[in-house]
C-alpha cells in the first residue's frame, strides 16, 4: 500500500485579508486531491455514467499557511461503504513525515450516483479495488 499525497501550491489569491490561507481553500485542496486520485489512480470517468457527489464535508483548522508555501493533501479512507466513500484527509506542509503536524484534518463523503437519475449506485469496482489496494483505511471513532 503506497498511499497518496497530492501537492497543493498556494496561489497569491489564496491568502485572505489576514495574510493566511482562507478557510475555503482548505476545502478546495481536499476536493482537488480526492478527485485527482480517483481520476488518475482509480479509473473514475468524469464523463461516464457514474459520478461521485459530495454528501457531507468537514474540516478542523489546526494551523495556518500562506502563499508561497507548497502544501500536500494526504488522502486516506475513513469508511468504504456500499454506495459511498468517506475520505480521511490531512493538509500538511510539503515533505512532512506524517500527519502529526497537520494544518487541517477533514473529511468528504462522496455518494456514487447515476449521472442521469442521480440515484445511488454501488461504488464502481475499479474505485473500490483501488481504494482497498492503494490507500490506508483509518477507521473513525
N, C-alpha and C positions, 0 to 999 in steps of 0.2 A: 504494500500500500504506500503510495507516494504522497498523497495529499495534494493540495493546490493552493498556491499563493498568487494572487493577481496584483500586478503593480498598479499603483494609482498615483501618478504625479499630480501634485496640486497645481492649479492654474491661478493666475493673478486674481481672477474674479471669484475664486472660491473663498477668499477672505471676506469677512463681514466688517462692519464699521469698528469692531473692537480689535481687529487685526489678527483674528484667528479663523480657522475653517468654520464656515457656517454649518449649523446642525443639519440642514437639508442635504449637504454634500456627503455626509456620512452615509445617508440612505442611498444616494446616487452611487457611491463607491461599492456598497454591498450589492445592490441590484445589478450593477455592471459586472461585478465579479461572478456572481451566480450565473447570469445569463451567458456570459462569455464561456464559462466552464461547460455549461450544458450544450452550447453550440459546437465548441471545439473538441470536447472530450467525451460527450455522451450522445451525440447524434441528433440533437434537437433540430428539427427542420423549421425554421422561422415562418415559412410559408406552407407548412404541412397541415394535415387535418387535425392535429392535436397541439394545443398550446398550453402553457403554464400561466395561470393568472394569480396575482397576489391576492391572498385572502386576509393575511394579517402580517404586521411587521412591528418590531420594537427595537429600541436602541437605548443602551445605557452609556452615557458620555462620561469618560473617566479622566481624560487629559486632552489638552488642545494641541493642535498642529497649525502650521500656517505655510503659505507659499514662501519659498520654493521647495518645500520638502517633497520627497517621494515616499509615499506610503505603500503598504501592501495589505490586501484583504486575504486573510486565511479562511478558506472555505472548508467546512466540515458539515456533518449532518446531525441534527438533534433527533429527528424521527423520520423514518421511511414508512409511510402508510400505504394503503391500497390505491388511493387516488391522489395522494398529496405527499409533499416533502417539506419538512421544516428544516431550514438551513441554520446552522450554528456558525456565526461569523465573528471574526475579530479583526479590527483595524489596528495595524501595527506600524511602527517605524520600519523603514527598509532595513532588512537584514536582522531583525530581532530574532533571537534564537528560539523563542517560544511565545506563548500567549500571555505570560505573566505581566508584561508591561503594556498590555493593550491600551490603546487610546479610547477604544469603544468596543462594546460587545453588543451584538444584535442578532435578531432572527428575522427570517422571512419565511412565510408558509406559502408555497405555491400549490394550487389545486390544478390538476390537469383536466382539461375540458375539450370537447369537440369544438373546433373553430366555428362551425356554423350554428350549432344549437346551444353552445355554452353549458352543456350538461357534463357532469363529472364522468371521467373515464379512468381506467387503470393507468398508473404511471407507465409510460411506454417502456417496453422491455430493454431497449438499448440504454435508456437513462437509469433504470433500476439496476442493471448489471454494472454500469459504470460507477454508480454510487457505491455499491457493495464491494467492488474490486479496487477502487481508486481513492476513496475518501474515508477519513476516520469518522466513526459514529460516536458522538458524545451524548449519551443519554441525559436528558434534562430531568431534574427532580421537580 
